[in-house]
């Protein structure tokens, strides 16, 4: 995602103000934010790649959005890498 300095600063401010309780339904999921960082657009309990594919199916460019993992209680994250997940990822959905 390419943002100007001003857009990046706005995104950071919006992320800091994003209510933590809004993350609760997404624990253990991959989510994608809009460019402003104010809204969750997509989610996947499967993988980062699944979110990317959802964007592509919609005709959107995945690199225009921030995709991140929301750790669930029991997940082990080390230096930014998911070492183990508290729950196994769901099986991929069949292609439509």
N, C-alpha and C positions, 0 to 999 in steps of 0.2 A: 504494500500500500504506500503510495507516494503522497506525502502531505507536505504542505508548506510549513514553515516554522510556526506560524500562527495557528494553522489547522491542527498541528501536532499538540501545541499547548492547550488548545480548546479540548482536544480529545483527552489529554491527561487530566484536565480539570473535571471533565464529565465523568471519567472513570473513577476518580477519587470521590465524586459525589454520588456514584451509583450505589443505591441502597444494598447492603449486604444480604438482606432477606430476599432480594430478587434473584439471588444466585441459588437459593435452596432447591428449587425444582430441577436445577441443572447439575447437581452434585454428581460427579463421575461421568459427565458428558463433555463433549466438545461443543463449543458454541461460537457463533460468529456475530460480531458487533457491526453496526452501521459505522460509516466514516466518522460520525460525530462522537461515537462511544456512548450513546444515550439509549440504545435499543438493541436487544438481542433479536437477530433476524432468523437464524437457523440453529439447529442443534442436532447432535448425533451421539448416541450411546455406543456407536461402533468404533469410529475412528476419525482422525483428522481428514483422511482421504475421502471419507463419506461426505463430510461437509463440503469439501471441494467439488465433489461430483454433484451434489445437490445444487450448488451455484451454477455449474456448467449446464445442468438440465434446464435451469431457468433462463439460460442465456446470459448469465452474469459472469463477470470476471472475478474469480476468487481472490486475486491479489488486491482487489479494491476494498477488502474487509479484513479486520483483525479476527483471526481464528485462534481460540485459546482453549485450554483444558481447565475445567473447574474441579479441583481435587475434592474427593469424597473422604469422609472420615475413614481412616485405615489405609488410605493410599500412601505410598512411599515415594517422595520426590527428592532427588538428589542432584544438586547443581542444575536444576531446571529440567531434568530428565525424569520421566515416569519410570520408576524402578519396578513397582508392582502396584496393581490396582486392587482395591478391596473387593470389587466384584468383577467378574469376567465380562468383557465386552459382549454385546449382543451379536447374534449372527447377522451377517449382512442380509438386507432385504433383497428379494428377487428383483431382477431388472424388469422394468415395465415396458 
